[in-house]
Amino acid sequence: MTDPSFDPAPGTLALHGYPVSNYFNAARAALIEKGAAFTVVPTRAAQDDAFLAQSAMGKIPYLRTDEGCIAETVAILEYIEEAVPGVPLYPSDAFERARARQVINIVQLYVEAPLRSLFPGVFMGGVNAPETIAAVQPVVERAMRALAHLVRPNPFLLGVGLTHADLFAFYTFDVGERVMQFSYGASLLDSIAGLRDWYAMMVTRPSSRTVLADFTPAFAAYLRDKAAAWHEPEPKDNAHA
């Protein structure tokens, strides 16, 4: 946790959060893609009154602006799009913008949220109940079938331009793929044609390189601290292939 009263220079946004969080990472990537002037304030979630005054649910991330704080990642992305100059991260057409938000909604509610219920037994040293494991898989599979009707990676999910849907989905799938592989021996990335190539392309973006450079060591430390059941696979030794 950090001091929630941290006050950046006027006109500079301050993103509070922790690089293990896929939500924090999506918001940070959006700020980078926009070319925004912002600082990152390492912050852990809390439930004390001072923290709740900044983030009403006591969660990360939250974004400090000159006008106050905004929490909830989707709201943060909307604020970034409307208040921060730079390359648009939603399509200009109203229908296409709605489709991008539809993709984000499906990813958040029907992929991220169900898979998050499995985090305790995968990443946090706990044990997932068999009935929980059984209940999550069909929800996620249905969501991925729905997304297959909505996205056509070429090269981005909705066509030629990067959108918030790409950023939100990338950081969800980056963690979610680990959960699916561990829990079911199944893949999110192989469930939609072109999605694995899209993921590989997203990894190479400068914003992704910056965000993942902080995520990787923080996540490794988190897994060690939690005595997690899941471990990063060992790199393949191509010399003996």
Buried (B, 14 or more C-beta within 10 A) or exposed (E): BEEBEEEBEEEBBBBBBBBBBBBBBBBBBBBBBBEBEBBBBBBEBBEEEEBBEBBEEBBBBBBBBEEEBBBBBBEBBBBBBEBBEBEBBBBEEEEBBEBBBBBBEBBBEBBBBBBBBBBBBBBBEBEBEEEBBEEBBEBBBBBBEBBEEBBBBEBBBBBEBBBBBBBBBBBBBBBBBBBBBBBBEBBBBEBBEBBBEBBEBBEEBEBBEBBBEBBEEBBBEBBEEBEBBBEEEEEEEEEEE
